[in-house]
């Protein structure tokens, strides 16, 4: 569920220098940082994570037009994508985009 309106205590912060366009909260976020391996909220501005932590850590980064995404306590793994190819398909072009 997402909303352009503030949700559950996350209100737009006044005079935000770099306001987040997207805020994910109420999630189990993998950070990749050994010092803080998980978080429950993140703020993202222009494709860059500007705050990672809990609602309190993210609250100061919420822009007036931020899209608030409720993670519904699900796992979030930022940046995970499957960019592998199978050798035979990569060599022959079969199965590749635009391949025969």
Rosetta constraint file for C-alpha pairs under 8 A:
AtomPair CA 1 CA 69 HARMONIC 5.98 0.50
AtomPair CA 1 CA 70 HARMONIC 5.45 0.50
AtomPair CA 1 CA 71 HARMONIC 7.62 0.50
AtomPair CA 2 CA 67 HARMONIC 6.61 0.50
AtomPair CA 2 CA 68 HARMONIC 5.41 0.50
AtomPair CA 2 CA 69 HARMONIC 4.26 0.50
AtomPair CA 2 CA 70 HARMONIC 6.00 0.50
AtomPair CA 3 CA 7 HARMONIC 7.88 0.50
AtomPair CA 3 CA 67 HARMONIC 5.65 0.50
AtomPair CA 3 CA 68 HARMONIC 5.23 0.50
AtomPair CA 3 CA 69 HARMONIC 6.61 0.50
AtomPair CA 4 CA 65 HARMONIC 6.22 0.50
AtomPair CA 4 CA 66 HARMONIC 5.93 0.50
AtomPair CA 4 CA 67 HARMONIC 4.58 0.50
AtomPair CA 4 CA 68 HARMONIC 6.04 0.50
AtomPair CA 5 CA 65 HARMONIC 7.68 0.50
AtomPair CA 5 CA 66 HARMONIC 7.65 0.50
AtomPair CA 5 CA 67 HARMONIC 7.33 0.50
AtomPair CA 5 CA 68 HARMONIC 7.11 0.50
AtomPair CA 6 CA 10 HARMONIC 5.40 0.50
AtomPair CA 6 CA 11 HARMONIC 5.03 0.50
AtomPair CA 6 CA 12 HARMONIC 6.96 0.50
AtomPair CA 6 CA 68 HARMONIC 6.96 0.50
AtomPair CA 7 CA 11 HARMONIC 7.14 0.50
AtomPair CA 7 CA 68 HARMONIC 7.16 0.50
AtomPair CA 10 CA 55 HARMONIC 7.18 0.50
AtomPair CA 10 CA 59 HARMONIC 5.77 0.50
AtomPair CA 10 CA 62 HARMONIC 7.36 0.50
AtomPair CA 11 CA 59 HARMONIC 7.05 0.50
AtomPair CA 11 CA 62 HARMONIC 6.88 0.50
AtomPair CA 12 CA 59 HARMONIC 7.59 0.50
AtomPair CA 12 CA 60 HARMONIC 7.76 0.50
AtomPair CA 12 CA 61 HARMONIC 7.80 0.50
AtomPair CA 12 CA 62 HARMONIC 4.96 0.50
AtomPair CA 12 CA 63 HARMONIC 5.15 0.50
AtomPair CA 12 CA 64 HARMONIC 4.89 0.50
AtomPair CA 12 CA 66 HARMONIC 7.90 0.50
AtomPair CA 13 CA 59 HARMONIC 6.91 0.50
AtomPair CA 13 CA 60 HARMONIC 5.38 0.50
AtomPair CA 13 CA 61 HARMONIC 6.54 0.50
AtomPair CA 13 CA 62 HARMONIC 5.70 0.50
AtomPair CA 13 CA 63 HARMONIC 6.40 0.50
AtomPair CA 13 CA 64 HARMONIC 7.40 0.50
AtomPair CA 16 CA 60 HARMONIC 7.23 0.50
AtomPair CA 16 CA 61 HARMONIC 6.36 0.50
AtomPair CA 16 CA 62 HARMONIC 7.57 0.50
AtomPair CA 16 CA 63 HARMONIC 6.72 0.50
AtomPair CA 18 CA 45 HARMONIC 6.99 0.50
AtomPair CA 18 CA 61 HARMONIC 7.17 0.50
AtomPair CA 19 CA 45 HARMONIC 6.40 0.50
AtomPair CA 19 CA 61 HARMONIC 5.41 0.50
AtomPair CA 19 CA 62 HARMONIC 5.71 0.50
AtomPair CA 19 CA 63 HARMONIC 4.30 0.50
AtomPair CA 19 CA 64 HARMONIC 7.75 0.50
AtomPair CA 19 CA 66 HARMONIC 7.75 0.50
AtomPair CA 20 CA 43 HARMONIC 5.50 0.50
AtomPair CA 20 CA 44 HARMONIC 5.04 0.50
AtomPair CA 20 CA 45 HARMONIC 4.32 0.50
AtomPair CA 20 CA 46 HARMONIC 7.76 0.50
AtomPair CA 20 CA 50 HARMONIC 7.36 0.50
AtomPair CA 20 CA 61 HARMONIC 5.67 0.50
AtomPair CA 20 CA 62 HARMONIC 5.26 0.50
AtomPair CA 20 CA 63 HARMONIC 5.23 0.50
AtomPair CA 20 CA 66 HARMONIC 5.99 0.50
AtomPair CA 21 CA 43 HARMONIC 7.65 0.50
AtomPair CA 21 CA 44 HARMONIC 6.12 0.50
AtomPair CA 21 CA 45 HARMONIC 5.29 0.50
AtomPair CA 21 CA 46 HARMONIC 7.25 0.50
AtomPair CA 21 CA 62 HARMONIC 7.55 0.50
AtomPair CA 21 CA 63 HARMONIC 6.39 0.50
AtomPair CA 21 CA 65 HARMONIC 6.65 0.50
AtomPair CA 21 CA 66 HARMONIC 4.32 0.50
AtomPair CA 21 CA 67 HARMONIC 5.99 0.50
AtomPair CA 22 CA 43 HARMONIC 6.01 0.50
AtomPair CA 22 CA 44 HARMONIC 5.20 0.50
AtomPair CA 22 CA 45 HARMONIC 6.77 0.50
AtomPair CA 22 CA 66 HARMONIC 5.28 0.50
AtomPair CA 22 CA 67 HARMONIC 4.75 0.50
AtomPair CA 22 CA 68 HARMONIC 6.05 0.50
AtomPair CA 22 CA 69 HARMONIC 7.36 0.50
AtomPair CA 23 CA 41 HARMONIC 7.18 0.50
AtomPair CA 23 CA 42 HARMONIC 5.71 0.50
AtomPair CA 23 CA 43 HARMONIC 4.51 0.50
AtomPair CA 23 CA 44 HARMONIC 6.21 0.50
AtomPair CA 23 CA 58 HARMONIC 7.91 0.50
AtomPair CA 23 CA 62 HARMONIC 7.11 0.50
AtomPair CA 23 CA 66 HARMONIC 6.70 0.50
AtomPair CA 23 CA 67 HARMONIC 6.15 0.50
AtomPair CA 23 CA 68 HARMONIC 4.87 0.50
AtomPair CA 23 CA 69 HARMONIC 6.00 0.50
AtomPair CA 24 CA 41 HARMONIC 5.37 0.50
AtomPair CA 24 CA 42 HARMONIC 5.34 0.50
AtomPair CA 24 CA 43 HARMONIC 6.61 0.50
AtomPair CA 24 CA 68 HARMONIC 6.06 0.50
AtomPair CA 24 CA 69 HARMONIC 4.71 0.50
AtomPair CA 24 CA 70 HARMONIC 6.10 0.50
AtomPair CA 24 CA 71 HARMONIC 6.35 0.50
AtomPair CA 25 CA 40 HARMONIC 5.78 0.50
AtomPair CA 25 CA 41 HARMONIC 4.12 0.50
AtomPair CA 25 CA 42 HARMONIC 6.58 0.50
AtomPair CA 25 CA 54 HARMONIC 7.64 0.50
AtomPair CA 25 CA 55 HARMONIC 6.87 0.50
AtomPair CA 25 CA 68 HARMONIC 7.48 0.50
AtomPair CA 25 CA 69 HARMONIC 6.32 0.50
AtomPair CA 25 CA 70 HARMONIC 5.42 0.50
AtomPair CA 25 CA 71 HARMONIC 5.77 0.50
AtomPair CA 26 CA 40 HARMONIC 5.47 0.50
AtomPair CA 26 CA 41 HARMONIC 6.36 0.50
AtomPair CA 26 CA 70 HARMONIC 5.79 0.50
AtomPair CA 26 CA 71 HARMONIC 5.10 0.50
AtomPair CA 26 CA 72 HARMONIC 5.81 0.50
AtomPair CA 26 CA 73 HARMONIC 5.38 0.50
AtomPair CA 26 CA 74 HARMONIC 7.99 0.50
AtomPair CA 27 CA 39 HARMONIC 7.57 0.50
AtomPair CA 27 CA 40 HARMONIC 4.83 0.50
AtomPair CA 27 CA 41 HARMONIC 6.46 0.50
AtomPair CA 27 CA 70 HARMONIC 7.25 0.50
AtomPair CA 27 CA 71 HARMONIC 4.43 0.50
AtomPair CA 27 CA 72 HARMONIC 6.09 0.50
AtomPair CA 27 CA 73 HARMONIC 4.35 0.50
AtomPair CA 27 CA 74 HARMONIC 5.28 0.50
AtomPair CA 27 CA 75 HARMONIC 6.18 0.50
AtomPair CA 27 CA 76 HARMONIC 6.71 0.50
AtomPair CA 28 CA 38 HARMONIC 6.62 0.50
AtomPair CA 28 CA 39 HARMONIC 6.16 0.50
AtomPair CA 28 CA 40 HARMONIC 5.30 0.50
AtomPair CA 28 CA 71 HARMONIC 7.77 0.50
AtomPair CA 28 CA 73 HARMONIC 5.92 0.50
AtomPair CA 28 CA 74 HARMONIC 5.71 0.50
AtomPair CA 28 CA 75 HARMONIC 4.65 0.50
AtomPair CA 28 CA 76 HARMONIC 5.99 0.50
AtomPair CA 29 CA 38 HARMONIC 5.34 0.50
AtomPair CA 29 CA 39 HARMONIC 5.04 0.50
AtomPair CA 29 CA 40 HARMONIC 5.82 0.50
AtomPair CA 29 CA 41 HARMONIC 7.24 0.50
AtomPair CA 29 CA 75 HARMONIC 5.79 0.50
AtomPair CA 29 CA 76 HARMONIC 4.62 0.50
AtomPair CA 29 CA 77 HARMONIC 6.10 0.50
AtomPair CA 29 CA 78 HARMONIC 7.79 0.50
AtomPair CA 30 CA 37 HARMONIC 5.98 0.50
AtomPair CA 30 CA 38 HARMONIC 4.85 0.50
AtomPair CA 30 CA 39 HARMONIC 6.75 0.50
AtomPair CA 30 CA 75 HARMONIC 7.45 0.50
AtomPair CA 30 CA 76 HARMONIC 6.24 0.50
AtomPair CA 30 CA 77 HARMONIC 5.30 0.50
AtomPair CA 30 CA 78 HARMONIC 7.24 0.50
AtomPair CA 31 CA 36 HARMONIC 7.00 0.50
AtomPair CA 31 CA 37 HARMONIC 5.22 0.50
AtomPair CA 31 CA 38 HARMONIC 5.53 0.50
AtomPair CA 31 CA 39 HARMONIC 6.95 0.50
AtomPair CA 31 CA 77 HARMONIC 7.48 0.50
AtomPair CA 31 CA 78 HARMONIC 7.55 0.50
AtomPair CA 32 CA 36 HARMONIC 7.93 0.50
AtomPair CA 32 CA 37 HARMONIC 5.76 0.50
AtomPair CA 32 CA 38 HARMONIC 7.96 0.50
AtomPair CA 33 CA 37 HARMONIC 5.02 0.50
AtomPair CA 38 CA 53 HARMONIC 7.87 0.50
AtomPair CA 39 CA 52 HARMONIC 6.52 0.50
AtomPair CA 39 CA 53 HARMONIC 4.74 0.50
AtomPair CA 39 CA 54 HARMONIC 6.13 0.50
AtomPair CA 40 CA 53 HARMONIC 5.99 0.50
AtomPair CA 40 CA 54 HARMONIC 5.03 0.50
AtomPair CA 40 CA 55 HARMONIC 7.32 0.50
AtomPair CA 41 CA 52 HARMONIC 6.07 0.50
AtomPair CA 41 CA 53 HARMONIC 5.43 0.50
AtomPair CA 41 CA 54 HARMONIC 4.88 0.50
AtomPair CA 41 CA 55 HARMONIC 5.83 0.50
AtomPair CA 41 CA 58 HARMONIC 6.62 0.50
AtomPair CA 42 CA 49 HARMONIC 6.91 0.50
AtomPair CA 42 CA 50 HARMONIC 7.59 0.50
AtomPair CA 42 CA 51 HARMONIC 5.49 0.50
AtomPair CA 42 CA 52 HARMONIC 4.53 0.50
AtomPair CA 42 CA 53 HARMONIC 6.39 0.50
AtomPair CA 42 CA 54 HARMONIC 7.52 0.50
AtomPair CA 42 CA 58 HARMONIC 6.17 0.50
AtomPair CA 43 CA 49 HARMONIC 5.83 0.50
AtomPair CA 43 CA 50 HARMONIC 5.55 0.50
AtomPair CA 43 CA 51 HARMONIC 5.03 0.50
AtomPair CA 43 CA 52 HARMONIC 6.65 0.50
AtomPair CA 43 CA 58 HARMONIC 5.94 0.50
AtomPair CA 43 CA 61 HARMONIC 6.52 0.50
AtomPair CA 43 CA 62 HARMONIC 7.12 0.50
AtomPair CA 44 CA 48 HARMONIC 5.37 0.50
AtomPair CA 44 CA 49 HARMONIC 4.46 0.50
AtomPair CA 44 CA 50 HARMONIC 5.59 0.50
AtomPair CA 44 CA 51 HARMONIC 7.26 0.50
AtomPair CA 45 CA 49 HARMONIC 6.44 0.50
AtomPair CA 45 CA 50 HARMONIC 6.44 0.50
AtomPair CA 50 CA 61 HARMONIC 7.41 0.50
AtomPair CA 51 CA 57 HARMONIC 6.68 0.50
AtomPair CA 51 CA 58 HARMONIC 5.48 0.50
AtomPair CA 51 CA 61 HARMONIC 7.09 0.50
AtomPair CA 52 CA 57 HARMONIC 6.77 0.50
AtomPair CA 52 CA 58 HARMONIC 6.57 0.50
AtomPair CA 53 CA 57 HARMONIC 5.45 0.50
AtomPair CA 53 CA 58 HARMONIC 6.70 0.50
AtomPair CA 54 CA 58 HARMONIC 6.38 0.50
AtomPair CA 55 CA 59 HARMONIC 5.79 0.50
AtomPair CA 56 CA 60 HARMONIC 7.69 0.50
AtomPair CA 58 CA 62 HARMONIC 6.91 0.50
AtomPair CA 62 CA 66 HARMONIC 6.20 0.50
AtomPair CA 71 CA 75 HARMONIC 7.79 0.50
AtomPair CA 71 CA 76 HARMONIC 7.82 0.50
AtomPair CA 85 CA 89 HARMONIC 7.04 0.50
AtomPair CA 85 CA 90 HARMONIC 6.27 0.50
AtomPair CA 86 CA 90 HARMONIC 6.10 0.50
AtomPair CA 87 CA 91 HARMONIC 6.13 0.50
AtomPair CA 88 CA 92 HARMONIC 6.07 0.50
AtomPair CA 88 CA 94 HARMONIC 7.93 0.50
AtomPair CA 89 CA 93 HARMONIC 5.29 0.50
AtomPair CA 89 CA 94 HARMONIC 4.95 0.50
AtomPair CA 89 CA 95 HARMONIC 5.90 0.50
AtomPair CA 89 CA 96 HARMONIC 6.66 0.50
AtomPair CA 90 CA 94 HARMONIC 7.27 0.50
AtomPair CA 90 CA 96 HARMONIC 7.03 0.50
AtomPair CA 93 CA 99 HARMONIC 4.92 0.50
AtomPair CA 93 CA 100 HARMONIC 6.80 0.50
AtomPair CA 94 CA 99 HARMONIC 5.19 0.50
AtomPair CA 94 CA 100 HARMONIC 5.46 0.50
AtomPair CA 95 CA 99 HARMONIC 5.96 0.50
AtomPair CA 95 CA 100 HARMONIC 7.05 0.50
AtomPair CA 96 CA 100 HARMONIC 7.83 0.50
